[in-house]
Amino acid sequence: MSDTNSNRPISPEAVASKLAAARNFEHPQITEEITAEPRLVEVLLFLLHVSQPENYAGGLRKFTADLIADSLDLIGTAAMRKIGERKLTREQAAEIYNELPGKAKEAVGGHDDADALLDFLLIGAEEWEEPERFHRSLTARERHEAAHREREASLKKLLAGAAWSLFHDECVGRARENLSTYLRNLCELGPVGFHRVCNLEYRNSGGAPWYFVEVALALLRWIDRRKVEIAATIAETEITKHVFKWLGKARSTSRAVMISGNSRFGKTEALRTWCAMNPGLARLVNTPASNSEGELLREVAKALGMEITPTSTASRLRDRIDYVLSHTRLMLVFDEAHMIFPLNFSRNTAPARLNWVRRSVMDAGLPCAFVATPQSYDSAQKRYVKTTGYSIAQFSERFLKTVELPDELSREDLLAVARIHFPKIAEPYLHYVVEKTVATERNYVSDLEKIATLARDNAQESGRALPTLEDIKSALEDVLPPAARPALAPATTGDEIGSGESPALQRSGRGRAGAVQAPRIAVSRAMQPAPDAALAGAGGRITFGAENPAELTHTDGD
């Protein structure tokens, strides 16, 4: 039966209650399933996440439709999954048929005469001598009813040897009708489990639906594929590796880590990507700038998917959050962590936010991470400690590790970031964009993303699939401030682009926050792209204009 309210968000408190009951052995089947496969907890919390329309457009109903479309190879009864897709013998067809509930049997056979139906199922695997017997068993009235015509069409499919398809179509149809209700019940009702335990409907057995016995496998596969797809949207740099590693360490050890790094090299992009990849493990908290503990709690509640109303008090939110965190054990990742310190304070101002995090998260043995720039965090901490005399060690000593991120990007990292944002650009243009962008000593990752966005938009406005050099130049002019737009120095030969190093590329930058180093960037003759074609093309030559050697121009031919 379909749920008319199947698209409302799943309740975090209900998921927490289910997990609490499972860990208390109140539902032995669920306890056994989670013990055997701990990742099933991640599945529940992932479903909680995608049921929120702000996280997955269309909410649970749209996610269910997408899951079905992606899992057609896994949908089916237990016998169907055991037998595999093939022409069925009489025994195999009987095994599948007997798994179907009454209404499904009627849908595929149109009659209670199971033996006659199985004779039809035999077609394609064995020779049947009386193909009209089943038809003759129907009354004249039935043969003239529209319902019978639909059944007859089904029987023709069977006669064509398509028994498997008929069963599979019925399972897919039932999934489209009922699966979102099952997924909601899986998250919110204690007895409903992941695996099939009998041949009755899931609402009676407490297990997976008869039409989709491998739903747990399908969900885990979806989650893993999604992680790979999201990971492909970010460059694998030293910054990314460090952030991913230590967020993972915090999660696996149930400890707190502090990640400190400058804002120019993709720290925030990395932590947001990791959290997006793992919504069943962690949630990102956008730390608000204020003194109020209640405002922080609202951001935490929002990250957990909790319903918040204007009348939600801080004390009530605190109790709800503590309950959800203690039973789901979701990891909280606090971005802009320096804002955990009070914004305005006197010598008697208590660190309400720090105290809540220390008491309800760190001392509760829950994983968490704090991410900030060293300048902002150190400044906020020193100001507060100096004014109040607060013993900061009772907070900072709880960190498993304070991770200092690299303060420079290698040439390979610079190019890796550029390739993510310009996936089809020719290498010479890629080097050109990197050289222009990094020389400004601004936020390299942010600027590059803006340049790529504008370059693509410029190309689309002109009806091109890919941006040209002129599209990129225009984007550079729009993103980089006039004073920061470097001119490429003339090279010793016409084949080099920007071989004269900008100041940012000449320094090693070691021990200096924000410095970036990259070697000279040159273009060989074999890599010269066509000037006016899409960037993936070839055939032109990039040179410097004779009248203004600092201006990049191009000529046709070689």
C-alpha positions as CSV (number, residue, x, y, z in Angstrom):
1,M,0.0,0.0,0.0
2,S,1.4,3.4,-1.0
3,D,1.9,6.1,1.7
4,T,0.1,9.3,0.8
5,N,2.6,11.2,3.0
6,S,5.7,9.3,1.7
7,N,7.6,12.4,0.8
8,R,7.8,14.0,4.2
9,P,11.4,14.1,5.6
10,I,12.4,11.1,7.8
11,S,12.6,12.0,11.5
12,P,16.1,12.0,13.0
13,E,14.7,11.2,16.4
14,A,12.9,8.2,15.0
15,V,16.1,6.9,13.5
16,A,17.9,7.5,16.8
17,S,15.2,5.6,18.6
18,K,15.4,2.6,16.2
19,L,19.2,2.4,16.7
20,A,18.8,2.7,20.5
21,A,16.3,-0.1,20.5
22,A,18.6,-2.3,18.3
23,R,21.6,-1.7,20.6
24,N,19.4,-2.6,23.5
25,F,18.4,-5.9,21.8
26,E,14.7,-5.0,21.7
27,H,14.5,-6.2,18.1
28,P,16.9,-9.1,17.8
29,Q,16.7,-9.3,14.0
30,I,17.8,-5.7,13.6
31,T,20.6,-6.2,16.1
32,E,21.9,-9.2,14.2
33,E,21.7,-7.4,10.9
34,I,23.7,-4.4,12.2
35,T,26.2,-6.5,14.0
36,A,26.8,-8.5,10.9
37,E,27.0,-5.5,8.6
38,P,27.8,-2.2,10.5
39,R,27.4,-0.2,7.4
40,L,23.6,-0.6,7.6
41,V,23.7,2.2,10.1
42,E,25.2,4.4,7.5
43,V,22.4,3.4,5.1
44,L,19.8,4.5,7.6
45,L,21.5,7.9,8.1
46,F,22.0,8.3,4.4
47,L,18.2,7.8,3.8
48,L,17.6,10.4,6.5
49,H,19.8,12.8,4.6
50,V,18.3,12.3,1.1
51,S,14.7,12.5,2.5
52,Q,15.4,16.2,3.1
53,P,14.5,18.1,-0.1
54,E,17.3,20.6,0.4
55,N,19.7,17.7,0.2
56,Y,18.0,15.7,-2.6
57,A,15.7,17.5,-4.9
58,G,12.3,15.8,-4.7
59,G,13.1,14.2,-1.3
60,L,12.5,10.5,-0.5
61,R,10.0,9.9,-3.4
62,K,12.4,11.1,-6.0
63,F,15.3,9.3,-4.5
64,T,13.2,6.1,-4.5
65,A,12.4,6.5,-8.2
66,D,16.1,7.0,-9.0
67,L,17.2,4.0,-6.9
68,I,14.7,1.8,-8.7
69,A,16.0,3.0,-12.1
70,D,19.5,2.3,-11.0
71,S,18.8,-1.1,-9.4
72,L,16.7,-3.0,-12.1
73,D,19.4,-5.7,-12.0
74,L,18.8,-6.3,-8.3
75,I,15.0,-6.1,-8.1
76,G,13.2,-9.4,-7.7
77,T,12.1,-12.1,-5.4
78,A,14.5,-14.4,-3.5
79,A,14.1,-17.2,-6.1
80,M,14.7,-14.7,-8.9
81,R,17.9,-13.5,-7.4
82,K,19.0,-17.1,-6.8
83,I,18.1,-18.4,-10.3
84,G,19.2,-15.4,-12.3
85,E,17.7,-13.9,-15.5
86,R,17.0,-16.8,-17.9
87,K,14.3,-18.8,-19.5
88,L,12.7,-20.7,-16.7
89,T,12.0,-24.4,-16.2
90,R,8.7,-25.5,-14.8
91,E,10.3,-26.0,-11.3
92,Q,12.0,-22.6,-11.4
93,A,8.8,-20.8,-12.5
94,A,6.8,-22.6,-9.8
95,E,9.4,-21.5,-7.1
96,I,9.1,-17.9,-8.2
97,Y,5.3,-18.0,-8.5
98,N,4.9,-19.5,-5.0
99,E,6.8,-16.5,-3.6
100,L,4.2,-14.0,-4.8
101,P,1.5,-12.7,-2.6
102,G,-2.1,-13.3,-3.8
103,K,-2.6,-10.0,-5.7
104,A,0.7,-10.4,-7.5
105,K,-0.3,-13.9,-8.6
106,E,-3.5,-12.6,-10.0
107,A,-1.6,-9.8,-11.8
108,V,0.8,-12.2,-13.6
109,G,-1.6,-15.1,-14.1
110,G,-5.1,-13.7,-14.1
111,H,-6.5,-16.9,-12.6
112,D,-6.3,-19.0,-9.5
113,D,-5.4,-22.2,-11.6
114,A,-1.7,-22.3,-10.7
115,D,-1.2,-25.5,-12.6
116,A,-2.5,-24.0,-15.8
117,L,-0.4,-20.9,-15.4
118,L,2.7,-23.0,-14.8
119,D,1.9,-24.9,-18.1
120,F,2.1,-21.5,-19.8
121,L,5.3,-20.7,-17.9
122,L,6.8,-23.9,-19.4
123,I,6.6,-22.5,-22.9
124,G,10.1,-21.6,-24.1
125,A,11.8,-24.2,-21.9
126,E,9.7,-27.3,-22.8
127,E,7.1,-28.2,-25.4
128,W,3.5,-27.9,-24.2
129,E,0.9,-29.8,-26.2
130,E,-2.3,-28.0,-25.1
131,P,-1.7,-24.2,-25.2
132,E,-5.5,-23.5,-25.3
133,R,-6.5,-25.3,-22.1
134,F,-6.0,-22.3,-19.9
135,H,-7.8,-20.1,-22.3
136,R,-10.8,-22.5,-22.5
137,S,-11.0,-22.5,-18.7
138,L,-12.2,-18.9,-18.7
139,T,-15.9,-18.0,-19.0
140,A,-17.3,-16.2,-22.0
141,R,-18.0,-13.2,-19.8
142,E,-14.4,-13.0,-18.7
143,R,-13.1,-13.2,-22.2
144,H,-15.1,-10.1,-23.1
145,E,-14.0,-8.0,-20.1
146,A,-11.2,-5.5,-20.4
147,A,-9.5,-7.0,-17.4
148,H,-9.3,-10.3,-19.2
149,R,-7.8,-8.6,-22.2
150,E,-5.0,-7.4,-20.0
151,R,-4.5,-10.8,-18.6
152,E,-4.5,-12.3,-22.1
153,A,-1.7,-9.9,-23.0
154,S,0.3,-11.1,-20.1
155,L,-0.3,-14.7,-21.1
156,K,1.0,-14.0,-24.6
157,K,4.2,-12.7,-23.0
158,L,4.4,-16.1,-21.2
159,L,3.8,-18.0,-24.5
160,A,6.7,-16.0,-26.0
161,G,9.0,-17.4,-23.4
162,A,9.1,-14.1,-21.4
163,A,8.1,-15.5,-18.0
164,W,11.1,-13.9,-16.3
165,S,10.2,-10.5,-17.7
166,L,6.6,-10.8,-16.5
167,F,7.7,-11.6,-13.0
168,H,10.3,-8.8,-13.1
169,D,7.9,-6.2,-14.4
170,E,5.5,-7.1,-11.6
171,C,8.3,-6.6,-9.0
172,V,9.4,-3.3,-10.5
173,G,5.8,-2.1,-10.5
174,R,5.3,-3.0,-6.9
175,A,8.6,-1.2,-6.0
176,R,7.4,2.0,-7.7
177,E,4.2,1.8,-5.7
178,N,5.5,0.8,-2.3
179,L,9.2,1.1,-1.9
180,S,9.3,4.7,-0.5
181,T,6.9,3.5,2.3
182,Y,9.3,0.6,3.1
183,L,12.3,2.9,3.2
184,R,10.6,5.2,5.6
185,N,9.5,2.3,7.8
186,L,13.0,0.9,7.7
187,C,14.3,4.1,9.2
188,E,11.5,4.9,11.6
189,L,10.0,1.6,12.8
190,G,12.0,-0.6,15.1
191,P,11.0,-4.1,13.8
192,V,11.4,-3.4,10.1
193,G,14.7,-4.8,8.9
194,F,16.9,-5.0,5.8
195,H,16.6,-8.7,4.9
196,R,13.8,-11.0,3.9
197,V,12.7,-13.4,6.7
198,C,9.6,-15.0,5.2
199,N,7.3,-15.0,2.2
200,L,4.7,-12.6,3.5
201,E,4.5,-8.8,2.9
202,Y,7.3,-6.8,4.6
203,R,4.8,-5.1,6.9
204,N,4.0,-8.4,8.4
205,S,7.4,-10.1,8.4
206,G,9.5,-7.1,9.4
207,G,12.0,-7.8,6.6
208,A,12.7,-6.6,3.1
209,P,9.8,-6.5,0.6
210,W,9.2,-9.7,-1.4
211,Y,9.7,-7.8,-4.7
212,F,13.2,-6.4,-3.7
213,V,14.9,-8.8,-1.4
214,E,18.4,-7.2,-2.1
215,V,17.4,-3.7,-1.2
216,A,20.2,-3.4,1.3
217,L,22.8,-4.3,-1.4
218,A,21.2,-1.8,-3.8
219,L,21.4,1.0,-1.2
220,L,25.0,0.2,-0.3
221,R,25.9,0.1,-4.0
222,W,24.2,3.5,-4.6
223,I,26.1,5.0,-1.7
224,D,29.5,3.7,-2.9
225,R,28.9,4.9,-6.5
226,R,27.8,8.3,-5.3
227,K,31.0,8.6,-3.2
228,V,33.1,7.9,-6.3
229,E,31.1,10.4,-8.4
230,I,31.5,13.2,-5.8
231,A,35.2,12.4,-5.3
232,A,35.8,13.0,-9.0
233,T,34.6,16.6,-8.7
234,I,37.6,17.6,-6.6
235,A,41.3,17.5,-7.5
236,E,43.5,15.2,-5.5
237,T,46.1,17.6,-4.0
238,E,48.2,17.5,-0.9
239,I,45.5,19.6,0.8
240,T,42.7,17.2,-0.2
241,K,44.7,14.2,0.9
242,H,45.4,15.7,4.4
243,V,41.8,16.8,4.9
244,F,40.3,13.5,3.8
245,K,42.8,11.5,5.9
246,W,42.2,13.3,9.1
247,L,38.5,13.6,8.8
248,G,38.5,9.8,8.3
249,K,40.8,9.4,11.3
250,A,38.5,11.4,13.5
251,R,35.6,9.3,12.4
252,S,37.3,5.9,12.8
253,T,38.8,6.8,16.3
254,S,35.7,8.7,17.6
255,R,38.0,11.5,18.6
256,A,38.3,15.2,17.8
257,V,40.8,16.7,15.4
258,M,41.7,20.3,14.6
259,I,42.5,21.1,10.9
260,S,44.3,24.4,10.4
261,G,45.1,25.8,7.0
262,N,45.1,29.0,4.9
263,S,42.1,29.8,2.8
264,R,43.7,30.0,-0.6
265,F,44.3,26.3,-1.4
266,G,41.0,24.4,-1.2
267,K,40.7,23.5,2.4
268,T,37.0,24.4,2.6
269,E,36.3,22.7,-0.7
270,A,37.9,19.5,0.5
271,L,36.0,19.3,3.8
272,R,32.7,20.1,2.1
273,T,33.3,17.4,-0.5
274,W,34.2,14.8,2.2
275,C,31.1,15.6,4.1
276,A,29.0,15.4,0.9
277,M,30.5,12.0,0.1
278,N,29.7,10.7,3.6
279,P,26.3,12.0,4.8
280,G,25.7,8.7,6.5
281,L,28.8,9.3,8.6
282,A,29.2,13.0,9.1
283,R,27.4,16.4,8.9
284,L,28.9,19.8,8.1
285,V,28.1,22.6,10.6
286,N,28.3,26.2,9.4
287,T,29.4,27.8,12.7
288,P,27.5,31.1,13.1
289,A,29.2,34.3,14.3
290,S,27.6,35.3,17.6
291,N,27.7,34.6,21.3
292,S,24.5,32.6,21.4
293,E,24.7,28.9,22.2
294,G,21.1,28.6,20.8
295,E,22.2,29.8,17.3
296,L,25.0,27.2,17.2
297,L,22.5,24.5,18.3
298,R,20.1,25.6,15.5
299,E,22.9,25.1,13.0
300,V,23.7,21.7,14.4
301,A,20.0,20.7,14.4
302,K,19.7,21.8,10.8
303,A,22.8,19.7,9.8
304,L,21.2,16.7,11.5
305,G,17.9,17.2,9.6
306,M,15.9,18.1,12.6
307,E,12.7,20.1,12.3
308,I,13.1,23.5,13.9
309,T,10.3,25.9,14.7
310,P,10.4,29.6,15.9
311,T,9.4,28.3,19.3
312,S,12.2,25.8,19.6
313,T,14.1,26.8,22.8
314,A,17.8,26.2,23.2
315,S,17.3,23.8,26.1
316,R,14.8,21.7,24.1
317,L,17.1,21.7,21.1
318,R,20.0,20.7,23.3
319,D,18.1,17.7,24.6
320,R,17.0,16.6,21.1
321,I,20.5,17.0,19.6
322,D,22.1,15.1,22.4
323,Y,19.7,12.3,22.0
324,V,20.2,12.1,18.2
325,L,24.0,12.3,18.4
326,S,24.3,9.8,21.2
327,H,22.4,7.1,19.3
328,T,23.4,7.9,15.6
329,R,27.0,8.8,16.5
330,L,27.1,11.1,13.5
331,M,30.3,13.1,13.3
332,L,30.1,16.9,13.4
333,V,32.5,19.0,11.3
334,F,32.6,22.6,12.4
335,D,33.6,24.9,9.6
336,E,34.9,28.4,10.5
337,A,35.6,26.9,13.9
338,H,37.1,30.1,15.4
339,M,33.5,31.3,15.7
340,I,33.0,28.8,18.5
341,F,34.6,31.4,20.7
342,P,32.3,34.2,21.9
343,L,32.2,37.2,19.5
344,N,31.6,39.8,22.2
345,F,32.6,39.1,25.8
346,S,33.8,40.5,29.1
347,R,36.0,38.8,31.7
348,N,33.0,37.0,33.1
349,T,31.6,35.7,29.8
350,A,31.3,31.9,29.9
351,P,32.2,29.9,26.8
352,A,28.8,28.4,26.4
353,R,29.5,27.0,22.9
354,L,32.9,25.5,23.9
355,N,31.3,23.9,27.0
356,W,28.5,22.3,25.0
357,V,30.9,20.9,22.4
358,R,33.2,19.6,25.1
359,R,30.5,18.1,27.2
360,S,28.0,16.7,24.6
361,V,30.4,15.8,21.8
362,M,34.1,15.3,22.9
363,D,33.4,13.9,26.3
364,A,30.6,11.7,25.0
365,G,33.2,9.9,22.8
366,L,31.7,11.2,19.5
367,P,33.9,12.0,16.5
368,C,34.2,15.7,15.5
369,A,36.5,18.0,13.6
370,F,37.2,21.7,13.8
371,V,38.4,23.5,10.7
372,A,39.7,27.1,10.6
373,T,42.5,29.3,9.3
374,P,45.3,29.6,11.8
375,Q,45.1,33.4,11.9
376,S,41.4,33.5,12.7
377,Y,41.4,30.6,15.3
378,D,44.6,31.7,17.1
379,S,43.4,35.3,17.2
380,A,39.9,34.4,18.6
381,Q,41.4,32.0,21.1
382,K,44.1,34.5,22.4
383,R,41.6,37.3,22.7
384,Y,39.2,35.2,24.8
385,V,41.8,33.6,27.0
386,K,43.5,36.9,27.7
387,T,40.3,38.6,28.7
388,T,38.7,35.8,30.7
389,G,41.6,33.7,31.9
390,Y,39.8,30.6,30.6
391,S,41.9,27.4,30.8
392,I,41.9,26.6,27.1
393,A,43.9,23.4,27.7
394,Q,40.7,21.6,28.9
395,F,39.4,22.1,25.4
396,S,42.5,21.8,23.2
397,E,44.0,18.8,25.0
398,R,41.1,16.8,23.9
399,F,42.2,17.0,20.3
400,L,43.7,13.8,18.9
401,K,45.8,15.9,16.6
402,T,46.1,19.4,15.3
403,V,46.7,19.1,11.6
404,E,48.7,21.9,10.0
405,L,47.9,21.9,6.3
406,P,50.6,22.7,3.7
407,D,51.0,26.4,2.9
408,E,51.9,25.9,-0.7
409,L,50.7,24.0,-3.7
410,S,53.0,22.2,-6.1
411,R,52.8,22.7,-9.9
412,E,51.1,19.3,-10.1
413,D,48.5,20.3,-7.6
414,L,47.8,23.6,-9.4
415,L,47.3,21.8,-12.7
416,A,45.1,19.1,-11.0
417,V,42.8,21.8,-9.7
418,A,42.7,23.5,-13.1
419,R,41.8,20.2,-14.8
420,I,38.8,19.6,-12.6
421,H,37.4,23.0,-13.5
422,F,38.5,22.9,-17.2
423,P,38.0,19.2,-17.9
424,K,38.4,19.5,-21.7
425,I,40.9,22.3,-22.1
426,A,44.1,21.8,-24.1
427,E,47.3,21.7,-22.0
428,P,48.7,25.0,-23.3
429,Y,45.6,26.9,-22.3
430,L,45.6,25.1,-19.0
431,H,49.1,26.3,-18.2
432,Y,48.1,29.8,-19.3
433,V,45.1,29.9,-16.9
434,V,47.2,28.5,-14.0
435,E,50.0,31.0,-14.6
436,K,47.6,34.0,-14.8
437,T,45.6,32.9,-11.7
438,V,48.3,31.9,-9.3
439,A,50.4,35.1,-9.9
440,T,47.7,37.2,-8.2
441,E,48.4,35.5,-4.9
442,R,44.7,35.5,-4.1
443,N,42.4,32.5,-3.4
444,Y,43.6,30.3,-6.2
445,V,40.9,27.6,-6.0
446,S,38.0,30.1,-5.7
447,D,39.3,32.3,-8.5
448,L,39.9,29.3,-10.8
449,E,36.3,28.1,-10.2
450,K,34.9,31.5,-11.1
451,I,37.1,31.8,-14.2
452,A,36.0,28.4,-15.4
453,T,32.3,29.2,-14.8
454,L,32.5,32.5,-16.7
455,A,34.5,31.0,-19.5
456,R,31.9,28.3,-20.0
457,D,29.1,30.9,-19.9
458,N,30.9,33.1,-22.4
459,A,31.2,30.1,-24.8
460,Q,27.5,29.1,-24.3
461,E,26.4,32.7,-25.1
462,S,28.3,32.4,-28.4
463,G,26.8,29.0,-29.2
464,R,30.0,27.0,-28.5
465,A,30.3,23.8,-26.6
466,L,33.8,24.6,-25.3
467,P,35.4,27.9,-24.4
468,T,38.1,29.5,-26.7
469,L,41.1,31.5,-25.7
470,E,39.1,34.7,-26.0
471,D,36.4,33.3,-23.6
472,I,39.1,32.5,-21.1
473,K,40.8,35.9,-21.4
474,S,37.4,37.6,-20.9
475,A,36.8,35.5,-17.8
476,L,40.2,36.4,-16.4
477,E,39.5,40.1,-16.9
478,D,36.2,39.8,-15.1
479,V,37.5,37.8,-12.1
480,L,41.0,39.2,-11.4
481,P,41.2,42.8,-10.2
482,P,43.0,45.2,-12.5
483,A,45.9,45.7,-10.2
484,A,46.4,41.9,-9.9
485,R,46.3,41.0,-13.6
486,P,49.8,40.0,-14.4
487,A,51.3,40.4,-17.9
488,L,53.2,37.4,-19.2
489,A,56.8,38.2,-19.8
490,P,58.1,37.6,-23.3
491,A,59.8,34.3,-23.8
492,T,63.0,33.5,-25.5
493,T,61.1,31.7,-28.3
494,G,57.7,32.1,-29.7
495,D,56.7,28.6,-28.4
496,E,56.7,29.5,-24.7
497,I,53.8,30.9,-22.7
498,G,54.8,32.8,-19.6
499,S,58.3,31.4,-19.3
500,G,59.2,34.5,-17.3
501,E,58.2,33.6,-13.7
502,S,55.8,35.8,-11.8
503,P,56.9,36.9,-8.3
504,A,54.6,34.2,-6.8
505,L,56.2,31.5,-8.8
506,Q,59.8,32.6,-8.1
507,R,59.5,32.3,-4.3
508,S,59.7,29.0,-2.5
509,G,57.4,30.4,0.1
510,R,58.6,27.9,2.8
511,G,57.5,29.0,6.2
512,R,55.3,31.7,4.8
513,A,51.5,31.4,4.8
514,G,49.9,31.5,1.5
515,A,53.0,31.3,-0.7
516,V,52.7,29.2,-3.9
517,Q,55.5,27.7,-5.9
518,A,55.4,26.4,-9.5
519,P,58.1,26.0,-12.1
520,R,58.1,27.7,-15.5
521,I,55.2,26.8,-17.7
522,A,56.0,26.2,-21.4
523,V,54.2,25.0,-24.5
524,S,55.9,22.7,-26.9
525,R,55.2,22.7,-30.6
526,A,53.4,19.4,-30.3
527,M,50.9,20.8,-27.9
528,Q,49.9,24.0,-29.8
529,P,46.1,24.3,-30.1
530,A,43.9,26.0,-32.7
531,P,43.4,29.6,-31.6
532,D,39.7,30.1,-32.6
533,A,38.4,26.6,-32.2
534,A,37.3,24.8,-29.1
535,L,40.1,24.2,-26.6
536,A,40.3,20.5,-27.3
537,G,41.2,21.2,-31.0
538,A,44.6,21.5,-32.6
539,G,46.3,23.2,-35.6
540,G,47.2,26.8,-34.6
541,R,50.2,28.3,-33.0
542,I,50.4,30.6,-29.9
543,T,52.9,33.4,-30.1
544,F,53.5,36.9,-28.7
545,G,52.4,39.9,-30.7
546,A,55.4,41.9,-32.0
547,E,53.9,45.3,-31.1
548,N,53.0,44.3,-27.5
549,P,55.0,41.2,-26.4
550,A,53.1,41.1,-23.1
551,E,49.9,40.4,-24.9
552,L,49.1,36.8,-25.8
553,T,48.1,36.4,-29.4
554,H,47.8,33.7,-32.0
555,T,48.4,33.0,-35.6
556,D,47.1,30.4,-38.0
557,G,49.3,27.5,-39.2
558,D,52.7,26.4,-38.0
